Amino acid sequence: MSKLSIYGIPNCDTMKKARVWLEAQGMDYDFHDYKKSGITPDKLNAWADIVSWEVLLNKAGTTFRKLPDSDKHDITRDKAIALMVEQPSLIKRPVLEYSGGVLVGFKPDLYAEAFG
């Protein structure tokens, strides 16, 4: 199996849970820190092709709630991608790339299903 890549922010509780789960399964992964490395529009578009931009955009987080109203309304794919590139905290975490696709968020049962 090809190496896994997990994307997110190190101090995020959900990220920590996902990383602990992967480590408990003995799974090797690369960690991509949005805070240090950012994210490209190409990467976000590739994920959006698989899971949709609506799944990627975290509308429940404080970063989204703090956006100006003009940014929160009439969101299109292009607008969402631009916002997520500008503020990676808007991306739902974690995003896990693996040979079978992309998982967004952490649900142990979905991880187990993907790797079981």
Secondary structure, 3 states (H helix, E strand, C coil): CCCEEEEECCCCHHHHHHHHHHHHCCCCEEEEEHHHHCCCHHHHHHHHHHHCHHHHECCCCHHHHCCCHHHHCCCCHHHHHHHHHHCHHHECCCEEEECCEEEECCCHHHHHHHHC
